[in-house]
Structure formats: structure tokens, C-alpha cells
């Protein structure tokens, strides 16, 4: 496995001036609009450029193809979601169960908000699944969860703490992906997040007997 980024999804240039940064921001916002209005099958660099009000040549200065645009959208989403989840888990002003409840609600809402563009991002996933950005996002969230478990359940051996952290992360990820596969009304998202947080809190507080020896 390599950490080097696939050149097909790398940005050509990193904007260094405010005007260039504004152009990239406009392109990315236009990309989201195209995905939501036209869907993944009609998503092209030309449509994004048209929606952003820029020439295709200007777009290509920063994004060599549509996969590069999708990768940027995905990597930005990874960073934002990971940072938010880590902040929630580290918030010592809240009791651990309340942190898990907020985590469940925030994550599920985020998954539903992103569902409209996830199809296109999933199509490009093989290109960026093992990139450094993906690995860093997963590692950051895993470390935050492990630290949360370590302070919340110091009675557990380290091996059980690691398993519990893995269980909570995989449950969040799996449930979020399946639940957001179709549009959901706000009240349904809230009710489901309440039930999900109940499951997470039960797992957190459950007695975890030591494995048998001998």
C-alpha cells in the first residue's frame, strides 16, 4: 500500500492568493450544486465550470479532471467531520454519555446531509480510498475514540478498550451509511439518532468480563 497520492486526483496547483482561493471555493461550491441538481451520472468538469461562471481552462489550472474535484470534496468532508467528532469526544464539560449522544446526532445528521453527493464520491472512491488524507482522517478519529474510552473505562484492560473503541466507530460508520442511503425527514433522523446513541451508551457502560484463561 502506498501513501503517495494518485496523480489523477491531485490538484494541479495550490492557491496562494486570495483571488485564487476564492476561485477554488467557487468551483467546489459549484461542484456540490451540480451533484445535487444533476446527479453523479451528469457530473462533468464542463458543467462545474459553467455553474461556477469560469472557463474550463481556469478550472483545469487547479483540477485536472472531475475525479480531482470529487477527491477534494471528499477530503474536505473527511477533515471537517473528523475534526468535529474529535472535538465532541474531547469535550470534558459533558459527561461521557452526553458526548456519545451528541456524537451520534452530529454524525448521523452529517451523513444524511452528504447523502446527495455520496453516490458520485463513492464512484471515485477506489482512486482515493488509501490516500494519506483518508488514512489521517481514520487515524485521528480512532485515536480520539481510544482516548475517550481510556478515560471513561479505565477499569478495562487495554485490549478491551481497543475493541470497544473499534466497536463504537464501526457501529457509527455502518449505521450512518445504511441509514442515509435514502432521504430521511428531520424527525426520523432525530429519532434514529436517539436510538443509536442509546445503543452506544449501553455498549460503553456494559460490563465486559475478562476473556477466559487457560
ABEGO torsion letter per residue (X at the ends): XBABBBAAABBABBBABAAAAAAAAAAAAAAAAAAAAAEAAABBAAAAAAAAGBBAAAAAAABABAAAAAAAAAAAAAAAAAAAAAAAAABAABBAAAAAAAAAAAAAAAAAAAAAAAAAAAAAAAAAAABAAAAAAAAAAAAAAAAAAAAABAABBAAAAAAAAAAAAAAAAAAAAAAAABBBBAAAAAAAAAAAAAAAAAAAABBBBBBBBX
